[in-house]
Amino acid sequence: CRVYIVGILLPSRITSTAAKKRQKHKMSGVTGSPLPKLEVEGVVFPPVVTPPGSTKAHFLGGAGLLHPLPFIAFTAIGVYLEDAAVQSLASNWKGKGADELADAVEFFRDIFGEFSRFLLKSMETGPFEKFTRVTLLKPLTGQQYANKVSENCTAQWKAAGVYTEADGAALEQFKEAFRAETFPPGSSILFTHAPSDSLLVHSLSHSAPSACTSLIPLVCPTSHSILTIMLQIAFSKDGSMPEAGNAVIQNQALSQAILESIIGEHGVSPAAKRSLAQRFSDLLKQHDEAVETKPVIPVAVIV
């Protein structure tokens, strides 16, 4: 017989203070040992939230002010991600510094995702849930917000030659969801972004209709059924996190565009991008350190 020595990775016993600190933040559960909260112009973004419609806790990836725009004075934005985002991004971005990540268009594209209209599916980027909280610091009407978003999306898609009737229908549903809303200071607009293979609990508030459109025809389900969704919209007027959404839109291009408009190449919140880059640089460094703490245990195998 022959004896081969193979290695098995097992968690080590960590006794040093530095090692314990690394173990506390190991990336198998960022939401279990989250990064600290962030405060932007008096708006507090907690380190962990469970978005409306989701069964998963999301950690705070970054936050910052919206770059001033004609239709809105100031807005504080927080971007949250589920734990799976760290492992997904580590393969391409581990070892990168904050400045390098902040300057990498591809890094943010790996977060908000990439959609192929020709394949009618999400590419292998951003395959995890995201949650965007937009908190108003100045009063704004829902129609003002939705009309501006719709105008920007339409112009961008038509310029790229990818605008479709389904996109137009999705934008009409988007505007309808905001039509009766008003947002005093402190109000929040909440977007839950789901990958194409994610199952979210579709639990709309009883007073809100389901805004359901898709590139591929779907039947909109009743409340509390399971649905693969692209974008769920909810509102909060008092800083609380509602369990139910106000509308759900089955259009991945729109779901991506909302987040891309914030952290994309021409995103309106450079501060949120810098925050994401800094915090993810730290997270990915901790991810590498956590992997290094696992020793190789030799095991004899007789064959």
C-alpha positions, 0 to 999 in steps of 0.5 A: 500500500502507499501512504499519501499525506494530504492537507485539510483546512481547519479553523485554528484556535486563536489566542492573540489579541490581533488574531481575535480581532481578525476572527471577530470580523471574518467574512463568513458573516459580516452582518454578525460582526459588522463595520460601524454605522455611518452618519451623513449630515445627521442621517444615521445609517445603521451597520445592519438592516433587513430590507423590505421584502428580503429575508437576509440581513445586509451590511452597510457597504458605504454612504455619502451625500448626493452630488447637488442636482437641479431637482433636489438640494441634498440627499443622503444615500446608503448602500447595503449588501448581503454577506455573499457580496464579500466572497463574490468580490474577493476573487477580483479585488482582494489586496486592492487599496481604497484609492485603487478601488475608488478609481476602478469602474469595474469594481462598482460594476461588479456591485450593481451588476451587468445586464445583457439584453441579448441573453435576457439574463444577468451577467456574472456580476453583482449576483447578490442582493443590494439595498439602497436607502435614499434619505431626503434632507429637503422636501421633495414630491414623488412626482419630481423624483420619479420624473427625473429618474425616468428622464435620465433612464430614458435618455441613457437607454435611447443613447445606447440604442437599448430602449424597449417597450418593456422599459417604457412600461417599467418606467410608467409603473415606477412613476405610478408608484411615486405619484401620490407620495410626498417626502418631507425632510427625513423621509426615505426611499428604499430600493431592494435590488435582487439578482435574477435567481434570488427569491424574495418574499413579495409582501406589498402593503395592502394599499399599494398595487403591484407594479409588475413588468418584465422583459419576459412575461410574468404573472404578478402573484398575490401578497405573500407569495414567492417571486423572483423580483428585480426591484422592490420599492418602499417608503419610510417617513419616520426612519423605520424599516417597513416590512412590506414594499409599496411596489415591485417592478420586474425589470432588471435594467431599471433595477441596475440603473437606480444603483448605477446612477449613484455609484457608476462611472458618472454616479451622482454620489462620489462620496458614497463611492469613496465610502464603499471603496474604503470599507470594502478595502478593509473588508477584503483585507480582513477576508484574506487575514481570516483565510490565513488563520486556517492551518493545514492539518496533515492527514495520512491516507492509505491506499 
